[in-house]
Amino acid sequence: MFWIICTALVAIVAMAILTPILRARDDAQAQPVAAYDLQVYRDQLREVDRDLERGVIEAEDAQRLKAEIGRKVLDADRRLNDSSDKNGGAAVALPVIVMALVLVGAAALYWQEGAPGAPDMPMTARIVAAERAYDNRPTQAEAEANAPAAAPVELSEDDRRLIQQLRETVAQRPDDPQGLTFLVTYETRSGNIAAAREAQQRLIDLRGHEATADDHMRLGALMIEAAAGIVTPEAERVLGQALQIDPDQPQARYLIGLMYLQNGRADRTFAIWRRLLEQGPESAPWIAPIRAAMPDLAWLAGQPDYVAPAPVLTGPSAEDIASAEGMTDDERQDFIRGMVAQLEGRLAEQGGSPEEWARLISSLVVIGDTDHAKDIWTEAQSIFAASPQALATVHEAAQKAGLVE
């Protein structure tokens, strides 16, 4: 059926291109310029005969005019024969040859870049292929072994010293949850994702049943980052544990949707991401990548008419702006700190867009809280690990603030 449809489409397009060309050729053949000239010269000969009969011209002049017109008649007749020979061959052959070359080139390109031997894949076959891909995913160890080497992260001497001290402290006190939490943060900052994953796993083991959904989600995100973005079976199980504790944990749901997308089940991804998008908030870090992918995702899921909800953007209220006017420097500084604390609290509870995390980092550096800004940058790296574009936005702010080189 596929090839029948393709052949029919090619024939229709070829006819649409060749028809006006052939029609123009036929019009040119029906009344070429030489034929028009020949008709005019013949009319002139008849006019000379009529003038001779009426005595308007002498016989000698009539003979001279007929000889001159006769030469023109012979020339026009020769040009008419030449144009007939050319139009009958080249004018027809040229567009046909060009069209044939285009079709042959298209077929060769498809043979080289396409999949001419690929069988039809009805929905049931696609689901079977997706399940096969899902079952044959690499393990965490295999994915990490095959992952490309991460770009080295430039650290200051103070950061390197602090990370080494944390490693030694955790080695001496392996049951200290606070030390493990800091170690995860700084190992992530240093780009040592495998070590951060191991520390987060030890932290969850230490907390046992008290481990939160966010703890499991963070471990799953680190596993995915260590596996070069692949949601392995082990990472899926960890994310499943997060959702058992909190079925509405948004980042775990986002990553589960990513897993389905990687394995050919765009329909399931669409159902998960659609609900996340409609629940919001718009400032959540997972909203931007979902909104960007939703048009193609809806089409793949068989929902081409889906219209995503319009984004609802928020900013400082008129009261906030007005209250900052007329303050002393100290009052304005306190006001700024309050706004920064309010932004940080909302990001901690509800999440936020990459731009908001970047603004928080910049604001903390401005008010002199650089150490806390570094902690926020480390946390943002974990949150946006699955979205390189979003992470790049936060990284740029951290770089401008002097937190990274």
VMD Tcl script that draws the C-alpha trace (Angstrom):
set ca {
  {0.00 0.00 0.00}
  {2.86 2.40 0.84}
  {4.48 1.97 -2.58}
  {1.14 2.28 -4.38}
  {0.49 5.60 -2.66}
  {4.03 6.81 -3.40}
  {3.74 5.85 -7.07}
  {0.39 7.62 -7.37}
  {1.78 10.76 -5.75}
  {4.82 10.74 -8.05}
  {2.59 10.38 -11.12}
  {0.35 13.24 -10.00}
  {3.30 15.54 -9.33}
  {4.94 14.65 -12.64}
  {1.73 15.41 -14.53}
  {1.29 18.69 -12.70}
  {4.83 19.75 -13.70}
  {4.86 18.49 -17.30}
  {1.34 19.53 -18.34}
  {1.96 23.31 -18.52}
  {5.32 22.73 -20.23}
  {3.78 20.51 -22.92}
  {0.82 22.84 -23.31}
  {3.16 25.76 -23.93}
  {5.05 23.67 -26.49}
  {1.84 22.74 -28.26}
  {0.79 26.38 -28.39}
  {4.16 27.32 -29.85}
  {3.92 24.53 -32.43}
  {0.36 25.46 -33.33}
  {1.37 28.99 -34.41}
  {5.16 29.46 -34.66}
  {6.58 32.83 -35.73}
  {7.76 31.53 -39.12}
  {4.25 30.31 -39.97}
  {2.84 33.76 -39.17}
  {5.50 35.41 -41.39}
  {4.71 33.00 -44.22}
  {1.03 33.87 -44.07}
  {1.85 37.60 -44.21}
  {4.13 37.18 -47.23}
  {1.47 35.19 -49.10}
  {-1.05 37.94 -48.41}
  {1.46 40.45 -49.78}
  {1.80 38.42 -53.04}
  {-1.96 38.43 -53.48}
  {-2.03 42.16 -52.80}
  {0.61 42.76 -55.54}
  {-1.55 40.82 -58.04}
  {-4.60 42.90 -57.14}
  {-2.65 46.16 -57.51}
  {-1.39 45.02 -60.94}
  {-4.90 44.22 -62.11}
  {-6.18 47.62 -60.97}
  {-3.24 49.33 -62.71}
  {-1.89 50.81 -59.53}
  {1.60 49.49 -60.28}
  {3.49 48.64 -63.46}
  {4.27 45.07 -64.52}
  {7.99 45.66 -64.00}
  {7.42 46.83 -60.41}
  {5.09 43.91 -59.77}
  {7.73 41.46 -60.96}
  {10.39 43.04 -58.73}
  {8.09 42.97 -55.66}
  {7.13 39.32 -56.26}
  {10.80 38.34 -56.49}
  {11.61 40.10 -53.22}
  {8.57 38.65 -51.40}
  {9.37 35.22 -52.85}
  {12.80 35.25 -51.24}
  {11.13 36.06 -47.90}
  {8.65 33.23 -48.45}
  {11.47 30.74 -49.01}
  {13.30 31.94 -45.88}
  {10.14 31.71 -43.75}
  {9.38 28.26 -45.09}
  {12.93 27.12 -44.20}
  {12.62 28.52 -40.66}
  {9.23 26.83 -40.26}
  {10.67 23.44 -41.20}
  {13.64 23.89 -38.84}
  {11.43 24.85 -35.88}
  {9.12 21.92 -36.53}
  {12.02 19.48 -36.40}
  {13.41 20.94 -33.17}
  {10.10 21.29 -31.36}
  {9.08 17.84 -32.30}
  {12.09 16.35 -30.52}
  {14.06 18.43 -28.07}
  {11.11 20.47 -26.78}
  {9.38 17.26 -25.74}
  {12.47 15.37 -24.62}
  {14.04 18.06 -22.42}
  {11.31 18.34 -19.73}
  {10.84 14.57 -19.73}
  {14.59 14.01 -19.26}
  {14.75 16.57 -16.44}
  {11.78 14.97 -14.69}
  {13.30 11.52 -15.07}
  {16.60 12.70 -13.58}
  {14.77 14.23 -10.60}
  {12.86 11.00 -9.96}
  {15.97 8.85 -10.31}
  {17.88 11.16 -7.95}
  {15.07 11.05 -5.38}
  {14.94 7.26 -5.57}
  {18.73 7.01 -5.15}
  {18.64 9.36 -2.17}
  {15.90 7.31 -0.50}
  {17.79 4.10 -1.20}
  {20.89 5.58 0.42}
  {19.34 7.43 3.40}
  {15.96 5.76 3.84}
  {14.83 2.25 4.69}
  {13.41 0.72 1.50}
  {13.26 -2.76 2.98}
  {11.55 -1.73 6.22}
  {8.27 -3.57 6.72}
  {5.02 -1.88 7.66}
  {4.68 -1.30 11.42}
  {1.10 -1.26 12.60}
  {0.41 -0.06 16.12}
  {0.58 -3.55 17.63}
  {4.02 -4.14 16.09}
  {5.23 -0.78 17.36}
  {4.09 -1.59 20.87}
  {5.89 -4.94 20.70}
  {9.07 -3.18 19.49}
  {8.77 -0.64 22.31}
  {8.40 -3.42 24.88}
  {11.42 -5.18 23.43}
  {13.48 -1.97 23.68}
  {12.23 -1.50 27.24}
  {13.22 -5.03 28.22}
  {16.65 -4.74 26.58}
  {17.76 -1.53 28.25}
  {21.34 -1.51 29.53}
  {21.92 -1.94 33.23}
  {23.18 0.94 35.31}
  {26.69 -0.49 35.29}
  {26.65 -0.98 31.51}
  {25.26 2.49 30.85}
  {27.84 4.14 33.10}
  {30.65 2.14 31.49}
  {29.54 3.24 28.00}
  {28.84 6.86 28.96}
  {31.23 9.42 27.45}
  {33.70 10.99 29.83}
  {32.36 14.14 31.41}
  {34.12 17.41 30.78}
  {36.41 18.27 33.69}
  {35.08 20.87 36.09}
  {37.46 23.60 37.12}
  {37.44 23.99 40.90}
  {39.11 26.50 43.10}
  {41.72 25.39 45.56}
  {39.28 26.01 48.43}
  {36.64 23.81 46.81}
  {39.09 20.98 46.22}
  {40.28 21.20 49.81}
  {36.70 21.23 51.11}
  {35.69 18.19 49.04}
  {38.71 16.26 50.27}
  {37.89 17.17 53.87}
  {34.30 16.03 53.35}
  {35.45 12.71 51.95}
  {37.73 12.16 54.92}
  {35.03 13.21 57.38}
  {32.43 10.89 55.84}
  {34.96 8.05 55.84}
  {35.50 8.61 59.56}
  {31.80 9.12 60.32}
  {29.88 7.07 57.72}
  {26.63 7.31 59.71}
  {26.47 11.11 59.67}
  {23.54 12.09 57.37}
  {24.55 15.73 57.28}
  {28.04 14.89 56.11}
  {26.65 12.61 53.40}
  {24.24 15.34 52.28}
  {27.08 17.82 51.90}
  {29.21 15.22 50.16}
  {26.48 14.58 47.58}
  {26.24 18.31 46.98}
  {29.94 18.90 46.51}
  {30.61 15.74 44.52}
  {27.87 16.88 42.13}
  {29.44 20.32 41.96}
  {32.82 18.81 41.11}
  {31.30 16.75 38.29}
  {31.99 13.44 40.03}
  {28.46 12.15 39.45}
  {29.27 8.51 40.18}
  {30.63 9.45 43.62}
  {27.60 11.68 44.26}
  {25.31 8.77 43.33}
  {27.11 6.44 45.73}
  {26.91 9.00 48.55}
  {23.19 9.54 47.92}
  {22.60 5.78 48.00}
  {24.42 5.54 51.33}
  {22.32 8.42 52.66}
  {19.09 6.63 51.70}
  {20.33 3.37 53.22}
  {21.17 5.27 56.40}
  {17.76 6.92 56.64}
  {15.91 3.72 55.81}
  {12.14 4.14 56.03}
  {12.61 7.82 56.85}
  {14.06 8.53 53.40}
  {11.78 10.97 51.57}
  {10.45 10.94 48.02}
  {12.87 13.76 47.23}
  {15.77 11.63 48.47}
  {14.85 8.81 46.08}
  {14.14 11.25 43.26}
  {17.56 12.84 43.66}
  {19.22 9.43 43.57}
  {17.31 8.53 40.42}
  {18.33 11.82 38.76}
  {21.99 11.21 39.64}
  {21.79 7.67 38.24}
  {20.32 8.98 35.01}
  {23.00 11.66 34.73}
  {25.74 9.10 35.39}
  {24.24 6.90 32.65}
  {24.43 9.73 30.08}
  {20.70 10.40 30.24}
  {19.46 6.80 29.97}
  {16.76 5.78 32.43}
  {18.05 2.33 33.35}
  {15.98 -0.38 35.09}
  {17.73 0.44 38.37}
  {16.94 4.15 38.02}
  {13.34 3.29 37.20}
  {13.05 1.27 40.40}
  {14.44 4.15 42.45}
  {11.99 6.59 40.86}
  {9.22 4.09 41.54}
  {10.16 4.11 45.22}
  {9.90 7.92 45.20}
  {6.41 7.69 43.69}
  {5.36 5.07 46.22}
  {6.15 7.57 48.97}
  {4.64 10.52 47.10}
  {2.64 9.67 43.94}
  {2.61 13.36 43.01}
  {6.39 13.88 43.19}
  {6.69 15.93 39.97}
  {10.33 15.41 39.03}
  {10.06 11.65 39.44}
  {6.96 11.69 37.20}
  {8.84 13.78 34.65}
  {11.73 11.31 34.57}
  {9.38 8.33 34.26}
  {7.81 10.08 31.27}
  {11.30 10.51 29.83}
  {11.88 6.78 30.23}
  {8.75 5.96 28.21}
  {9.80 8.42 25.52}
  {13.23 6.79 25.23}
  {11.55 3.42 24.64}
  {9.04 4.39 21.97}
  {5.95 4.93 24.12}
  {5.19 8.55 23.37}
  {1.54 7.92 24.23}
  {2.41 7.18 27.86}
  {4.84 10.09 28.03}
  {2.14 12.39 26.68}
  {-0.31 11.32 29.39}
  {2.23 11.96 32.16}
  {3.68 15.21 30.84}
  {0.28 16.59 29.87}
  {-0.87 16.32 33.48}
  {2.36 17.90 34.73}
  {1.99 20.77 32.28}
  {-1.61 21.41 33.21}
  {-0.88 21.22 36.94}
  {2.06 23.64 36.76}
  {3.25 25.86 38.19}
  {4.70 27.55 35.15}
  {7.88 28.33 37.08}
  {8.63 24.63 37.70}
  {11.86 23.52 35.99}
  {10.21 20.63 34.16}
  {7.58 22.84 32.51}
  {9.89 24.46 29.94}
  {11.16 21.19 28.36}
  {7.65 19.70 28.46}
  {6.11 22.72 26.76}
  {8.80 22.66 24.05}
  {8.27 18.95 23.35}
  {4.47 18.88 23.61}
  {3.52 19.66 19.94}
  {5.60 16.77 18.54}
  {4.73 14.56 21.49}
  {0.99 15.11 21.01}
  {1.29 14.20 17.33}
  {3.22 11.02 18.10}
  {0.65 10.10 20.75}
  {-2.23 10.44 18.27}
  {-3.48 13.71 19.78}
  {-2.61 16.26 17.05}
  {-5.43 18.61 18.08}
  {-4.16 19.00 21.64}
  {-3.62 22.62 22.64}
  {-1.35 23.21 25.62}
  {-2.58 25.64 28.26}
  {-1.18 29.14 27.88}
  {1.64 29.96 30.29}
  {0.74 32.10 33.28}
  {3.67 34.35 34.12}
  {4.02 36.07 37.47}
  {6.23 38.87 38.70}
  {6.50 41.37 41.52}
  {3.22 43.03 42.37}
  {2.59 46.74 42.12}
  {2.58 46.88 45.91}
  {6.06 45.34 46.05}
  {7.41 47.91 43.61}
  {5.74 50.81 45.38}
  {6.95 49.69 48.81}
  {10.59 49.84 47.69}
  {10.32 53.55 46.93}
  {11.29 56.00 49.62}
  {13.27 53.47 51.70}
  {16.60 54.10 53.32}
  {19.57 52.04 52.16}
  {19.31 49.72 55.15}
  {15.56 49.31 54.72}
  {16.00 48.60 51.02}
  {18.68 46.03 51.80}
  {16.37 44.30 54.28}
  {13.59 44.43 51.73}
  {15.81 42.80 49.10}
  {16.81 40.08 51.53}
  {13.15 39.44 52.26}
  {12.36 39.16 48.55}
  {15.29 36.79 48.04}
  {14.17 34.66 50.99}
  {10.64 34.60 49.60}
  {11.90 33.49 46.19}
  {14.09 30.80 47.74}
  {11.21 29.50 49.84}
  {8.92 29.24 46.84}
  {11.57 27.44 44.79}
  {12.17 25.01 47.64}
  {8.45 24.22 47.99}
  {7.14 24.48 44.43}
  {10.18 24.46 42.19}
  {10.78 27.13 39.59}
  {12.01 27.95 36.12}
  {15.73 27.99 35.26}
  {15.54 31.77 35.03}
  {14.26 31.99 38.61}
  {17.03 29.73 39.93}
  {19.53 31.87 38.04}
  {18.01 35.01 39.53}
  {18.23 33.54 43.03}
  {21.93 32.72 42.59}
  {22.68 36.21 41.28}
  {20.69 37.84 44.07}
  {22.45 35.87 46.80}
  {25.83 36.94 45.45}
  {24.67 40.57 45.28}
  {23.65 40.59 48.95}
  {26.96 38.97 49.89}
  {25.77 35.43 50.64}
  {28.16 33.73 48.22}
  {28.49 30.48 50.16}
  {24.74 29.95 50.11}
  {24.69 30.83 46.41}
  {27.16 27.97 45.84}
  {24.81 25.59 47.67}
  {21.91 26.74 45.50}
  {24.02 26.25 42.36}
  {24.84 22.70 43.46}
  {21.18 21.97 44.14}
  {20.20 23.41 40.75}
  {22.67 21.08 39.01}
  {20.85 18.11 40.49}
  {17.40 19.47 39.71}
  {18.15 20.33 36.09}
  {20.39 17.33 35.39}
  {17.90 15.91 32.89}
  {17.54 19.20 30.98}
  {20.87 20.47 29.57}
  {19.23 23.57 28.11}
  {17.77 24.60 31.45}
  {21.02 23.78 33.24}
  {22.91 25.99 30.80}
  {20.76 28.96 31.84}
  {21.59 28.46 35.52}
  {25.25 27.76 34.73}
  {25.53 31.09 32.91}
  {24.22 32.93 35.98}
  {26.63 31.03 38.25}
  {29.48 31.86 35.89}
  {28.63 35.56 35.83}
  {28.40 35.51 39.63}
  {31.91 34.07 39.84}
  {30.88 30.71 41.27}
  {32.31 28.73 38.34}
  {34.97 29.52 35.79}
}
mol new
graphics top color blue
foreach p $ca { graphics top sphere $p radius 0.5 }
foreach p [lrange $ca 0 end-1] q [lrange $ca 1 end] { graphics top cylinder $p $q radius 0.2 }
display resetview
